[in-house]
Amino acid sequence: MKFDSIDLPIVLKNTSIVIKTNDIKILFCVLYKPPGIRNRTLFGDIEVIVMASLPVAKCVVGDFNVYFTKCDSPEYTAYISCLQNFGLMQLVDKPTRTDAILDHIITNKPNVFEFAGIVDFYYSDHDLTKFTIASRVFPAKQAQFSNYRDLRHFSWNRFKVILSSMHKMFRTNSIDD
């Protein structure tokens, strides 16, 4: 498995890498949208991420500060529309802060994940988002075995006898002969 850090031309703070193994590539992007930034900025950045990595599976996680549980709000409707337009799904289904889902895991390949959800985190006002990638996506490498000679019972004298009985080249007195 290999990974490359990439710089995406987006407005929001982010860290992004592409993980590659055999014929599979997954873009992982961690975003933070502060509360004062308009959702339009988030939607534009999601578009850039999708367009910059078209043939690749995408996983975008972070604190988006979009109140996902307020289903009747225009903010929610615009967010869902943005995700659907780009073939993305939001995987977190429980609140990450009080009664709101502010921290998200969005992807275009939900079958890549064995688990996606939250973990109670008592040291922050947000619970942690957590995901596990299915083992079939990045299969474990086969163990490689090497054969070697067991030299525990090596006899130097016997080795010299065998060599001396071979071709004349092995019977020289000096390396320069």
URZI-V891416 format. One record per residue. N is the residue number from 1. RES is the residue in one small letter. OMEGA is omega in whole degrees, -180 to 180 (none if undefined). NEAR is the number of other ideal C-beta (glycine too) atoms within 8 Angstrom. Layout:
n=[N & N]
res=[RES & RES]
omega=[OMEGA & OMEGA]
near=[NEAR & NEAR]
This chain:
n=[1 & 2 & 3 & 4 & 5 & 6 & 7 & 8 & 9 & 10 & 11 & 12 & 13 & 14 & 15 & 16 & 17 & 18 & 19 & 20 & 21 & 22 & 23 & 24 & 25 & 26 & 27 & 28 & 29 & 30 & 31 & 32 & 33 & 34 & 35 & 36 & 37 & 38 & 39 & 40 & 41 & 42 & 43 & 44 & 45 & 46 & 47 & 48 & 49 & 50 & 51 & 52 & 53 & 54 & 55 & 56 & 57 & 58 & 59 & 60 & 61 & 62 & 63 & 64 & 65 & 66 & 67 & 68 & 69 & 70 & 71 & 72 & 73 & 74 & 75 & 76 & 77 & 78 & 79 & 80 & 81 & 82 & 83 & 84 & 85 & 86 & 87 & 88 & 89 & 90 & 91 & 92 & 93 & 94 & 95 & 96 & 97 & 98 & 99 & 100 & 101 & 102 & 103 & 104 & 105 & 106 & 107 & 108 & 109 & 110 & 111 & 112 & 113 & 114 & 115 & 116 & 117 & 118 & 119 & 120 & 121 & 122 & 123 & 124 & 125 & 126 & 127 & 128 & 129 & 130 & 131 & 132 & 133 & 134 & 135 & 136 & 137 & 138 & 139 & 140 & 141 & 142 & 143 & 144 & 145 & 146 & 147 & 148 & 149 & 150 & 151 & 152 & 153 & 154 & 155 & 156 & 157 & 158 & 159 & 160 & 161 & 162 & 163 & 164 & 165 & 166 & 167 & 168 & 169 & 170 & 171 & 172 & 173 & 174 & 175 & 176 & 177]
res=[m & k & f & d & s & i & d & l & p & i & v & l & k & n & t & s & i & v & i & k & t & n & d & i & k & i & l & f & c & v & l & y & k & p & p & g & i & r & n & r & t & l & f & g & d & i & e & v & i & v & m & a & s & l & p & v & a & k & c & v & v & g & d & f & n & v & y & f & t & k & c & d & s & p & e & y & t & a & y & i & s & c & l & q & n & f & g & l & m & q & l & v & d & k & p & t & r & t & d & a & i & l & d & h & i & i & t & n & k & p & n & v & f & e & f & a & g & i & v & d & f & y & y & s & d & h & d & l & t & k & f & t & i & a & s & r & v & f & p & a & k & q & a & q & f & s & n & y & r & d & l & r & h & f & s & w & n & r & f & k & v & i & l & s & s & m & h & k & m & f & r & t & n & s & i & d & d]
omega=[179 & 174 & 176 & 173 & -180 & 176 & 178 & -179 & -179 & -175 & -174 & 175 & -178 & 169 & -175 & 175 & 171 & 176 & -178 & 170 & -178 & -177 & -177 & 175 & 176 & 174 & 174 & -179 & 176 & -177 & 169 & 175 & 179 & -178 & -176 & -178 & -178 & 179 & 179 & 177 & 177 & -178 & 177 & 179 & 176 & 178 & 179 & 180 & -179 & -177 & -178 & -175 & -173 & -174 & -172 & 171 & -177 & 172 & -180 & -178 & 174 & 178 & -176 & -177 & 171 & -177 & -172 & -177 & 177 & -171 & -177 & -177 & 176 & 178 & 179 & -179 & -180 & 180 & 179 & 179 & 178 & 180 & -179 & 179 & -178 & 177 & -178 & 176 & 174 & -173 & -179 & -176 & 178 & -179 & 177 & 175 & -173 & -177 & -176 & 173 & 180 & -177 & -168 & 167 & 179 & -176 & 172 & -179 & -178 & -180 & 177 & -174 & 171 & -178 & 171 & -179 & -178 & 177 & 177 & 179 & -169 & -176 & -179 & 176 & 176 & 169 & -178 & 169 & -178 & 174 & 177 & 179 & -179 & -177 & 179 & 180 & 177 & -177 & 179 & 178 & 174 & 176 & 178 & -179 & 177 & 173 & 177 & 179 & 176 & -176 & 180 & -178 & -179 & 178 & -180 & -179 & 179 & 178 & 179 & 179 & 180 & 179 & -177 & 179 & -179 & -177 & -177 & -178 & -179 & -178 & -179 & 180 & -175 & 178 & -179 & -179 & none]
near=[6 & 6 & 8 & 7 & 7 & 8 & 5 & 11 & 5 & 10 & 6 & 11 & 4 & 12 & 6 & 13 & 10 & 13 & 11 & 9 & 8 & 3 & 2 & 9 & 9 & 14 & 14 & 11 & 14 & 10 & 15 & 9 & 14 & 6 & 5 & 3 & 10 & 5 & 10 & 6 & 11 & 15 & 11 & 10 & 14 & 14 & 10 & 11 & 15 & 13 & 7 & 8 & 10 & 6 & 4 & 9 & 11 & 15 & 14 & 15 & 13 & 12 & 9 & 10 & 9 & 12 & 11 & 12 & 8 & 9 & 5 & 4 & 8 & 5 & 10 & 13 & 8 & 10 & 12 & 8 & 8 & 13 & 12 & 8 & 6 & 10 & 6 & 14 & 8 & 10 & 13 & 14 & 5 & 8 & 10 & 13 & 9 & 4 & 4 & 11 & 13 & 13 & 15 & 15 & 13 & 13 & 14 & 9 & 9 & 8 & 5 & 11 & 13 & 6 & 7 & 11 & 11 & 12 & 8 & 5 & 8 & 4 & 3 & 7 & 3 & 10 & 13 & 10 & 14 & 9 & 12 & 8 & 10 & 9 & 8 & 4 & 10 & 8 & 6 & 4 & 5 & 4 & 4 & 5 & 4 & 4 & 3 & 4 & 3 & 5 & 5 & 4 & 5 & 6 & 6 & 6 & 6 & 7 & 9 & 8 & 8 & 8 & 8 & 8 & 5 & 8 & 5 & 5 & 6 & 8 & 7 & 8 & 3 & 5 & 4 & 3 & 5]
